[in-house]
Amino acid sequence: MKRIIIICLILVLLLACQPTPEEEFVKNKSDGTLEELIHEQTSPEAAASAEAGEMNPLYAQLGAPERFIMEAETRAVPFSNLTVSADAVVVLPNVSAIPVYEASGKYIPNERLEAIAQALFGDTDRYAGESGTLRWVLEDGIRTCQNRIEAIHAHPEEHWEGEEEQEQIQYLAGLLADAPDDYQCKPWSGSFSDGVMVRFADKRYIKMRSFPNRLSAGSNDRKSAVLGIYYEKPDAEPSAEVEAAKTIAEDFMRRSGLSEEYVLERVQAVSPAEDGTGSSKVISGYEFSYVPAYDGVKAQPYWTTSGSDTAQQKAADKGLTELPEYDEYVGPENIILTVEDGRIRFLEWSNYVARGECVNTNVRLLPFSEIEKAFYNAIFSGYFTDEGVNRTLIITRVELNLMRMKRKDVKDAYYIVPVWDFLGYSPDWGVSEPARLTQAYVTINAIDGTRINRTNGY
């Protein structure tokens, strides 16, 4: 059931806020206006006036408030009613200028992969391993599912129904007959072309697998927290254990050459994969999330979401999902490291993009008053709900970030542009705001005020 829900959420993201041919941001993106605006710089007078202030210079330069307030308002949207309110902190990067970069490509270069392999394995011998899952890994997976089913039965009000766990047990049991007890390894050829490398040392396996724009490296140790259940309170509390794990993560980023372009965004505790219950009582390691930074401005790994899968399907039936011709979007870039027992047990580098030239070191941004108008125009027009189900959205955070936006008619080419993300939550999904917000209800281009859907990349 959990897998089905996750798949549905992904479908929601892929279909959410799909633009119509009449929407302004599609016309703007198509007629070349943005390409002109990204080369306009902030006037020296505005920059000097902002620098003279005592607070973050961008607040004064853009006329941005410390809080964005919107009284609750209800409007009819397709299939039902939507109520929106805001009492949000406004967060700006602590810089005086916002850049625009070009970006391209979707392939992690071999020299990057080699630097990571060197940082993980050093000069020890490397081995290639046959594909497949070891028998003990499958057995541990079955035990994890069984533990979760027991927890569901003990506290059914706190968990999903458990249907997925039953299906997973049957699936894993079917694989056991053909599962090897050990990897059959051979010397590593030194090439990443086949996409898989396994290092063998002290009966420990660390598998490194690369895809065009994604790298995944994980330990198969029995005690590994790889793919473990997230700690219920996501932000890890400061402690000696956290600092020790952070030192390991930061050292890896430095040795692999990644620390020059990526900054630590959050630290999250994880509980052991063997637990299977999502308990916050046991912490087995810490997850470190790194995001790209351009001249001190973060490109946050947010998505833009809206509506629901049922409503989006109905919207699609009405022809509301026509899209301009762009290449496939690959999502926001992010590096995840999990440290446990004094070493890195999991690494995932998702949606790699090669940064290009800086086309403007201090791009001209619209005043916040214009962004506020754009938000009001966008929040109701781009949202769908399930038929007959009213929805409430509460905006609690407004951020100025960077995101990768597609360039029309140029394959695998992007601009890294400044955007305003309006993040929040819906009390319909729970009684309080989640500890971490990762989805924007509205994303506005900070240069021209047009709506951008992070999920689509334009």
N, C-alpha and C positions, 0 to 999 in steps of 0.2 A: 504493500500500500504506500509505504514511504517513497519507494522508487517512482511509483505512478505519480505521486504528488509532485516530486521533484521534476519529472518530465513535463508535467502540466505547467509548472512555474516557468520552465525554460520556454515552452511554447508561448506562454503569456508574454515573456520578454521579447521573443522574436516577432510577435504580432502586435505588440503594444504600441499605441500611439502612431500607427501607420499613417503617413501623410497622404492627403488628398491632393490632386493636381491643382486645386485652387488655393492651397495654403501658401501664404506669403513666403515662408522660408524656402519652399521648393522653387518658386519663381526667382527669388533672390539668388539662390545657389546656382541656378541655371544661367542667369544672364551676365555673369562675370562681375557683378557688383562687389562681392566679397573679395575677389582677387585684387581689386583696386583699394579697398578699405584696409586690408592687412598691411599695406605699405604706408599708411598715414600714421605719423608719429604724434605723441602727446605734445601739445604746445609747450615751449619752454616756460611761458608765464604760468600755466597751470601746474607744471611740475615744481617750479620754484615756490609758488604759493603753498602747495601741499607740503613741501619739505620744511617750510617755516613752522608748521603746526607741531604740537607736542606729541600727538598720537600717531599711529601708523599712517604714513603719508597718503596711502591709497584711500583711506576713509575721507579725508578732506578733498582729495583730487576728484573723487567720484561722487561726493555728497552722500556717502553711504551711512546709514544709521547703525548704531550698535545693536539694535533689535528691529526686526521687521514684524509689524503688527497688522493683522487683518481680522476684523470682526467676522463671526460666523455668517456665512451666506449660503443659501440653498437655491439651486437651480435644477431645472429638468435637463437631463442628459439622455442620450439614447437608452431606452429601455427602463429608466428609473430616475431617481433624484440623487443629487450629489451635494453634500454640505462640506464646505471648506473653511477653515480658519487658520490663523497663524499667530504664534507668539514665539518668534524664532531669533536665535542669536545669529548675527551676521559675521562671518569669518572671512578675513582677507589674508593673503600671504604677507609676511612681514618684509616686503620689498617696496621699492619706489617705482619700479617699471615692470611691465608685463611683456614677455617676448612672444613672437610667433616663429615657429620652426617649420621647415619642410621635413617630411618623413617618408620612408619608402620601404618596400620589401616585406617579406613574411618569413624569411629563412634565417635561422640562427647560424651565423658563420662558423665554419669548422674551428677557426682559431678561438672563438668564444667557448665552444664545447671542450676543446683541448685544455683551455685555461681552467675550466671548472673541474675537469677530470684530474688535472694536476693538483688542484687545491683539495680535492676530495681524497685522492689515492696516493699522491706523492709519486715517488719513483718505484713503488712496488710493482711486481709483475701484474699484468692485466690478462684477463681471460674472457673469451666469448663463451656464452652458455646457450644450450638449446632452449627453445621456447617451451613454455609450459609452467605449471604451478606445482611446487613440491607437495608431497602428500601431507606433511605436517601443517603446511599453511592451510590446506583445505580442511583438515581436522580442526584447527583453531577457529576457522570461519564458522564451522558447524557449532562449535561450543559457544561462540559469541552469539549466534542466533538463538541458541537454546537459552542462554542467560537472559537475553532480551525478552524472550517469550515469557519466562518466569517472572520478570519484572512487570510485564504488561498484565499478567494475571493477578499479581499482588497489588498493583496500583493502576487499574485500567483507566482512571480519570486523567492520568498524567502522560499517557503514551498513545501511539497510534494503535490500530487494531491488531497488528501482528501478522497480517496476511502475507506481507512480503517476506518475513522471516521464514514462514513455513515453505514458501516457494523456493527461497534461497537454500534452505537445508536440502530439499529434494535435488536441486540443481548441483550443489556441491557433492552430495553423495554419489550422484551419477558420474562425476569426474574422478572419484577416488580410484576406481579400478585401473585407470590408465595413467595415474599420476606417478611420477618417478620419486624415489626416496632421496635422490640427490641429483644435482646438475651434472651433466656430462660436459666438462669444460675443455676448451682447447685454447692455445695461445691467441691473444687478441691481435688482430691484423693491423691495428693502428688507424683504421678508417671508421668514420661514423656513418658511412653510407648505408649500412644495414640497420642502423637505428637502435641496436641493442649491445650493451656491454655489461658483463658481469665480472666483478672482482671477487676472487676467492682468497680468504685469509682467515685462519683460526676458525674454520667452519662457519664463517659469516659471509653472507652474500649481499652485495650492494649492486642493484641492477640500475643501469643508466640507459634510458631510452629516449631518443630524440625523434620528434616529428618536425615538419617544416617550420612551424613557428612556436613549438612547445618542447620543453625538456622536462623529463620526469626521472628522478633518481630516488630510489628507496631501498632501505635495508629490510631484509627478510628475517631479522632476528625474532625470536619468539616473544621477547618482551617489548618489541617495537611499538611505539605510539603512532606509527604511520597510519594515516586514515583513521585515527582514533576519534572518539566522540568528543565534541567540543565541550569544554568546561562551561557550566551554566552561567557563570559570570565571566564574559569574554575577556575583559581587560585583566591581565595578570597583576596581582598586587606586588609592589616592590619588595624584594627580599634578596638575601645572599644567593639563593638558588637561581633566581631570575637573572641577576647580574652575571653570575658565572656562565649561564647559558648564553646570555647576550654577548659576552666576550668571545665565545666560540663562533657565534653567528657573524659578528662584526669582523673577526679575523678571517673567516672564510670569504666574506665579501671583499675584503681588502686584497687577499692573495689571488683571488680570481679576477681582479680588476673591475668588479661590478660597483664598488663603493664610490667610484667617480661619477656615476650617473644615476644611482638609486639611493634612496634614503629610507630609513626605518620609519614606518607609519604606525604600527601597532604591535603589541606583544599580547599573546593569548595563551592561556594555559590549556592543556589537553589532558584527558584521562585515558587510561590504557585501552587499547583496542580489545583486549581480552575481556574487559568488563562487560561491554555491550549494553549497559543500562543508562549511559549518559550521566552517571553519578558525579557530583561535584566534590565528593569526599576524598577522592583519590586523584592526585595529579602526578602524571608520569613524565611530563615534559612541557616544553614551551614552543609555541609557534611564533615566528617572526615574519611579518609581512613588509616587504619593501616595494616602493612605488617609484616610477621615474620622476626626476626633478629637472626642470629646465630653468637655469639661472635662478634657482631658489624657489621656483613655483612648482608645486606638485601636480602630477597628472593622476588624479585619484581613480581607482578602479571601480567607479560607480556604473550602474545601469540606469536607464530611464524606463520606468514601468507605468502602466496605466490599465485600468479595467480588469477584465477577467477573460478566461479562455472561452467561456460560453458566449459572452457578449461579443468578443472579437470574431468568433465564428459567424455570428449573425451579422456583424458589420461587414465581414468579408462577403457574405451572401448578397449584401446590398451594394457591392462594388466599391467599398470605401478603402480598399487597400492597393490601389494602383501606385506603383513606385517609378521614379525616374531610373534611368539606366546607370547603375553604379556597380562596381565589382563587389564581391562578397566581403562583408565586414568580418573582422576576426576578433573583436572584443578588446577590452582594456588590458593593458599590460600590468603584470604583477609577478613578484618573486616571493615564494613562500619557503621558509626553512623551518624544520622541526628539529629541535635539539633535545636529546634524552640521554641520560647516563653519560654525560660528558662528551658526546659526539653528535654529529649531524646524521640523522636517520632518514630524513625525507627532504627532498628539494623539488620544487616545481616552478618552472619559469613559463608563464603562460602568455601567449599572444605577443611574441617578440616583434619589435619594429625597429628598424634602423633609423636613428635620427639623422636629419640632413642639415642643410645650412640654416642659419638664423636669418630670416628675411626681414625682421624688425625687432630691435632690442627694446623698444618702448612704444608699443602699439597704442593708438588712440582708442579709448574705451568710452562707451556711452555712459552718461551719468546714471546713478542708481534710480533716479525718478523714471527714466525711460525703461529700465529693466523691470521696475515695479509695474508699469503699465503693460509691458509685454507678458508678465506673469498673469495678471488679471485676464488678459485676452486669451491666454493659452490654457489655463487650468481647467476651465469647463469645456472648452471646444474640443479638447483632445482626449476626453475621458469617457469610457463606457462602463456600464455596470450590468450585472445580471438582471434579466427582466423581472421587475417587481421587487427587486432588492435594493433598498436605499443604502448609500455608502457615505461614510464620513472620513475626511482626510484632515489631519492636523499637521501643519508645517512647523517644525521645531528648529530647523537649521538651514541657513542659506550660506553657501560657500562660493567663493571665486576660485576656480581651479582651471587647469588645462585639460583638454581632451583631444584625442586624435579624430579628425574629421576627414572624410573621403574627399578627394578631388574628382570632380565629374569628368568622365571621358579620359582619365589617365589611370591606367591599370596599376594597382598596388601602390598608389601615391596618395599622400595625405598632407594636411596641414595640422600642426599642433596649435590649437586656438584656445583663447580664454573663454570660459563659459561660467554662467551662474547656475548652480545646482540648488533646487528647492527640495529639501529632503524632509521626511516626516514619517508618520505612521497612521494607521487606521485603527481606531479602538474596536472596530468590528472584528478584528482578528485577535484581540486580546484586551486586557484591561489597562495596560500601561505601555509607555514607549519602550521599545527594545533597547538593550544596552548599546547596540551599534547599528547605525543606519548605513545602508549600502545601496539604496535605490532612490533615484530622484523622480519625483512626480512630474516635474517640469525642468527642462534644461534650456537655458536661453543663451544664445551667442552674445558674448559681451561686447563684440565689435559692432554688430548691426542690429541686434535686438530680435533676431529671428529665432524661432524654436528649432532646437536640434534634438533628435532622439539618439541618445547614446547607444541604444541597442542596434540601431541601423547604421550609425556612424555618420549621419548627415542631418 
